[in-house]
Amino acid sequence: MIQWLTFNWLKIAVPGLVIIACYAVGLWLRRVADSAFERWTGKTKWEGSQLAVRVARRPLPFWFLLLGMSIAFQVSVLPAEIKGIVERVIGSLFFLSLGWVAIALSEQLLGLYLPKIKAPQPTIAVAMNAVRITVILVSALVVLDFWGVPTTPVLLFISAVILAAMLALRNTAPDLLAWFQLEANKHIKVGDYIKLETGEEGYIFEINWNNTRIKTLDGGTIIVPNGWLLQHTVINYGAPLKKTRETFPFGSRAQSTELAGLKEETRRGLAGITDAGKAHDVKPPEAKSSLSEREREIAGLVSQGLGNREIAQRLFIAENTVKVHVKNILKKLELRNRQQLAAYTVLQNWATSDEGETQNEHA
């Protein structure tokens, strides 16, 4: 053995040097590519460029190592049959590494863009698994063809599986496509207050890949398929309204003394106006029972000069919900505006004048 190595060391050294040289070239090219990619990412505005560069740079030394091994075995003294097998193995490793790069890059890009369109986590997981399965199947078919294995039966099996999946998802697919359309045009989005063609109404609190969930004012939940929303008439009242621009006597800290001054004399005056039947539309105290506890709470905050957004933050509810509550309160009490509601609230003693005095003391 030693004697054979002595006379044939060159036949072993040359392939080894070829492998080392190719690997070194791969490391050097990766450094050069890093500099070029860095300049490219600095110029391009594509936010996924850094992800693509980070994924693509990793396998470069491995690919050059495979190249060196292929050259080394070709110049070696091994039999042609062994060289052929080694070539297939090296080619298979190369195609599998390409598949790994495709999977890694797809996962990075999906993880970057799907959250931006507010895709739910289950949808992201399904998309990533679909990409993995597709790339693995394609890589496997290429490797089998590289080894000379017939791929027609495999393709027929895959086609049958895809056909079965399409039949199983024939009712779900329209809702999924409708979800993509809803996310793209943003005509209906979370937080909007909508009224359906069938008469139900409420604010949207979730839109997933299959259906849209609506919370009604009485606390119920309406589940509507996404495809139905695109095929029927839906009235969208939009996002919550901005704070009213109408002058409001209790709308600032500087005027909080007016609220503090509404004591018994003011209440008697308001009650007198009501009894006289003058045009202030302040309803008698018995109308209080027509409001729910939450509506009385919101009316009290309105009397303190808070806008819809501030009330929503105080009560931890959607701003659009506050808008709807205020609208319903005015309708139930037959009042015209927030000023009358504030006066009526003080008259009903839902928001006492002590709150105004406290605000004035801290102002």
C-alpha positions, 0 to 999 in steps of 0.5 A, spaced: 500 500 500 505 504 501 509 503 495 503 504 491 502 511 494 509 512 493 509 511 486 501 514 485 501 520 490 501 525 484 494 521 482 491 523 489 494 529 490 492 533 484 484 531 485 485 533 492 488 540 490 483 541 485 477 540 490 481 545 495 482 550 489 475 550 487 473 551 495 478 557 495 475 560 489 468 559 492 470 563 498 473 569 494 467 569 489 463 570 495 467 576 498 467 579 491 459 578 491 458 581 498 461 587 495 457 587 489 450 585 493 452 591 498 452 596 492 446 593 489 442 593 495 444 600 497 441 603 490 435 599 489 429 600 493 426 593 493 426 592 501 427 584 499 433 585 496 437 584 503 433 577 504 435 575 497 442 577 498 443 573 505 440 567 502 443 567 495 450 568 498 450 562 503 451 556 498 456 559 494 462 555 497 458 549 497 457 549 490 464 550 488 466 545 493 461 540 489 464 543 482 471 541 485 469 534 487 466 533 480 473 535 476 477 531 481 473 525 480 473 526 472 481 527 473 482 521 477 484 514 476 477 511 478 473 506 473 468 510 469 462 506 472 464 509 479 465 516 476 458 516 473 455 514 480 459 520 483 457 525 478 449 523 479 450 524 486 454 530 486 448 533 481 443 531 485 446 534 491 446 541 487 439 540 485 437 539 492 441 545 494 438 549 489 431 547 492 433 549 499 435 556 496 428 557 493 425 554 499 429 559 504 428 565 499 420 564 498 419 563 506 423 570 507 419 573 502 412 571 504 414 572 511 416 579 509 409 581 505 404 577 508 404 580 514 403 587 511 397 585 508 394 583 515 394 575 513 392 571 519 398 566 521 394 560 519 394 563 512 401 564 512 403 557 515 399 554 509 402 559 504 409 557 506 407 549 507 405 550 500 411 553 497 415 547 501 411 542 498 412 544 491 419 546 491 420 539 494 416 535 489 420 539 483 427 538 486 425 530 487 422 530 480 429 533 477 433 528 481 429 522 479 430 524 472 437 525 473 438 518 475 434 516 469 428 514 473 421 514 469 417 520 472 411 519 468 407 515 474 409 520 479 407 526 475 400 522 474 400 521 482 401 528 483 396 530 478 391 526 481 392 529 488 392 536 486 385 534 482 382 531 489 384 537 493 381 542 488 375 538 488 375 538 496 376 546 496 371 547 491 367 551 496 372 554 500 376 557 494 371 562 492 372 565 499 379 565 499 380 569 492 375 574 495 379 575 501 385 576 497 380 581 493 378 585 499 385 585 502 387 588 495 382 594 494 381 595 502 373 597 500 371 593 507 376 593 512 377 591 520 373 597 524 368 599 519 361 599 521 357 596 515 350 594 514 348 588 510 343 587 504 339 582 509 339 588 514 344 586 519 349 591 521 355 592 526 362 593 526 368 588 523 372 586 528 376 580 523 377 578 516 380 572 515 381 567 509 374 564 509 369 569 512 368 576 515 366 577 522 361 582 524 360 584 532 353 587 532 351 593 537 347 588 542 354 583 542 352 578 537 357 576 532 355 575 524 359 570 520 359 572 513 363 568 507 367 573 504 364 571 497 358 573 499 360 580 501 363 581 494 356 578 491 351 582 495 350 590 496 353 592 503 353 599 506 359 601 509 359 607 513 367 607 513 372 609 519 370 612 525 368 620 524 372 625 527 371 629 533 365 634 531 367 641 529 361 644 532 362 649 538 361 645 544 360 649 551 364 643 555 369 641 550 375 644 553 379 645 560 378 652 559 371 652 559 370 646 564 368 651 569 361 652 565 360 644 567 362 646 574 357 651 575 351 647 572 348 646 579 341 646 582 340 652 579 342 650 572 338 644 573 332 647 575 332 652 569 333 646 564 327 643 567 323 649 567 325 650 560 322 642 559 316 644 562 315 650 558 315 646 552 320 651 549 325 648 543 330 645 547 328 638 546 330 636 553 326 630 555 323 629 561 327 624 566 323 618 565 326 617 558 333 615 562 330 608 562 330 607 555 338 607 555 342 602 557 348 602 562 353 603 557 349 608 553 348 612 560 356 612 561 358 614 554 353 620 555 356 622 561 363 622 558 360 626 552 358 631 557 365 632 560 367 634 553 370 628 550 370 626 543 369 620 540 376 618 540 377 620 547 371 616 549 373 610 545 380 610 549 377 611 556 372 605 555 377 600 551 372 600 545 372 602 537 371 609 536 366 607 531 362 603 536 362 610 540 359 614 534 354 609 533 352 609 541 352 617 540 347 616 534 343 611 538 342 615 544 340 622 540 335 618 536 332 615 543 332 621 547 330 625 540 335 630 541 339 634 535 346 635 538 351 633 543 350 640 546 343 638 548 345 631 550 350 634 555 345 638 558 340 633 558 346 628 562 347 633 567 339 634 568 339 627 569 345 627 574 349 621 570 355 626 570 355 630 576 357 637 577 363 634 582 367 632 576 367 638 573 369 642 579 375 636 580 377 638 573 377 645 574 381 644 580 386 640 576 386 645 570 
